Amino acid sequence: MADDRVMRRYPVPGMIVKEWIIPTREYSAFTMRRGQTLRFVDLEGKQVPDLVCFNERDLTEHLNMGNSLLLNKRRELRQGDVLYSVICNPMMTIAGYSNEESYAYGPMCSEELNRIRYQASGTRNCRDNFAFALAPWGLNQRQIPNAFVPFMRVEVEPDGTMEIKEPTSRAGDFYDLRAEMDLLVAVSNCPQERNPCNGFKPTPMGIIIYERS
């Protein structure tokens, strides 16, 4: 189990509101106030967290990665770029990181995709994790948008094909996202172990919510 030294490998630039650890293959859902920052901490390295979010005041307004890519005019998002909603309102801003890798232009793992890609049924997957996490708010699997995935590494080959690679994140690496509205946020600590997205070995993920001084 990672200790406080790993969670604090990089100082938190503000007052911590809450922190916890999402266990291996598990999930979490929580609310954030506008101006608060969500920090992911990769506790053991090579682990990715899938994130979706909704306007807490209107749950029909959700994250839209297509709008985010178009409005930022880039496929690989970087510090200062904004995650936009389905109606193009700013939802979160990439506030900083120690590892810049992320994935913003594809679907999350699901029972259906795992069955087609790997001939594996009954698997843990991100779509089911999100459905479990968001059920208390009345949201189901088909209401979950595509996710933003810090630390995930996907390379696009010259012929346009994509290949998932092992993350380059190390123990203690962080990724910060600042809320631009009051949000309902859900995180799936990705359980995928049939491709390299988690180094073939899912591990825990640290979560810190903080407010800048």
Summary of the structure (lengths in Angstrom):
residues: 213
radius of gyration: 16.0
end to end distance: 30.1
largest distance: 50.2
contacts: 709
relative contact order: 0.34
helix: 18%
strand: 38%
